[in-house]
Amino acid sequence: MSDQCGGWLSTHVLDTATGLPATSLKVELYRLADGDAHLIATTETNADGRTDAPLLTGDDMVAGNYQLVFHAGDYLRRQGLGLAEPLFLDQVPIRFGIAEPSKHYHVPLLLSPFSYSTYRGS
């Protein structure tokens, strides 16, 4: 996609403990407004750790505050690591703002059982 088509929001998840994409990891996108979180998309990562389509595009891509919730615990339990319950990381929320809806916002998650990080990617 290019900026000529308007902006879009994408994500992907990399399991940094294995160096592999995190597959079948549920991701929810919320728009934050008036003190509430409004669910606007639910998806799952594919074999490449990415979603099959952008989370937001076109007229849905508006300036504001958002939250991605990565269901990391479900993914980590499926890895058979024998992690103690409750898991250190279960749901990982990432809050971010979109100031320029005509741009591409990429919000990746780098995940391991005991840490995570994110950044604005390209």
C-alpha positions in Angstrom: 0.0 0.0 0.0 1.1 3.6 -0.5 0.2 6.9 1.1 -1.6 7.7 -2.2 -4.4 5.3 -1.0 -4.6 7.1 2.4 -3.2 5.9 5.7 -3.5 2.5 7.3 -2.7 0.7 10.5 -0.8 -2.6 10.6 0.8 -4.8 13.2 2.9 -8.0 13.5 4.2 -10.1 16.4 7.6 -11.7 16.7 8.4 -14.2 19.3 11.9 -13.1 20.4 12.5 -16.2 22.5 12.4 -18.3 19.3 13.1 -15.7 16.6 10.0 -16.8 14.8 6.7 -15.1 14.0 4.0 -15.5 16.6 1.2 -17.3 14.7 -2.5 -17.5 15.7 -2.2 -14.7 18.3 -5.5 -12.9 18.8 -5.3 -9.1 18.5 -8.0 -6.6 19.4 -8.1 -2.9 18.3 -10.0 -0.3 20.4 -10.6 3.4 19.8 -10.3 5.3 23.0 -12.8 8.2 23.4 -14.6 9.9 26.3 -13.0 7.6 28.9 -14.2 4.4 27.1 -12.6 1.8 24.9 -14.6 0.9 21.8 -13.8 -2.4 20.1 -13.4 -1.8 16.4 -11.5 -4.9 15.2 -10.6 -8.4 16.2 -8.1 -10.4 14.2 -5.5 -13.1 14.5 -1.9 -13.2 13.3 -1.1 -15.5 10.3 1.9 -17.8 9.7 4.1 -14.7 9.2 3.0 -13.2 12.5 1.1 -10.5 10.6 -2.6 -9.8 10.1 -4.0 -10.7 6.8 -5.3 -7.1 6.3 -4.7 -3.7 7.8 -6.5 -3.1 11.1 -7.7 0.4 9.8 -7.9 1.9 6.4 -9.7 4.6 4.5 -12.4 6.5 6.3 -11.9 4.3 9.4 -8.4 5.8 9.8 -9.1 8.9 11.9 -6.9 10.9 14.3 -7.2 9.8 17.9 -6.1 7.5 20.6 -6.1 3.7 20.2 -5.2 0.6 22.0 -4.1 -2.8 20.7 -4.6 -5.7 23.0 -2.4 -8.7 22.2 -3.6 -12.0 23.8 -0.1 -13.1 24.5 -1.0 -15.6 27.3 -3.1 -17.8 25.0 -0.2 -17.9 22.5 2.5 -18.6 25.2 0.4 -21.4 26.8 0.2 -23.1 23.4 4.0 -23.1 23.1 4.3 -25.8 25.8 6.9 -24.0 27.9 5.5 -25.1 31.2 5.2 -21.5 32.5 3.8 -21.0 36.0 0.3 -19.6 36.3 -0.6 -16.9 36.4 1.6 -16.0 33.5 3.8 -13.0 33.9 2.4 -11.6 30.6 -1.2 -12.4 29.6 -2.8 -9.6 27.7 -0.4 -6.9 26.5 -2.1 -3.5 25.9 -0.3 -1.0 23.7 -1.8 2.5 23.7 -0.8 4.9 21.0 -2.0 8.0 19.1 -2.7 8.5 15.4 -2.1 12.2 14.6 -1.8 11.9 10.8 -4.5 9.6 9.4 -3.0 9.9 5.9 0.2 8.1 7.0 1.1 4.4 7.6 1.2 3.4 11.3 2.8 0.1 12.0 2.8 -1.1 15.6 4.7 -4.3 16.0 5.1 -6.4 19.2 8.3 -8.1 20.1 7.3 -10.8 22.7 8.9 -13.3 25.0 7.4 -15.0 28.1 8.9 -12.3 30.4 9.2 -9.1 28.3 7.8 -7.2 25.4 8.6 -4.1 23.4 7.1 -2.0 20.6 7.9 0.9 18.3 6.4 2.8 15.4 7.6 0.8 12.5 7.3 1.5 8.8 
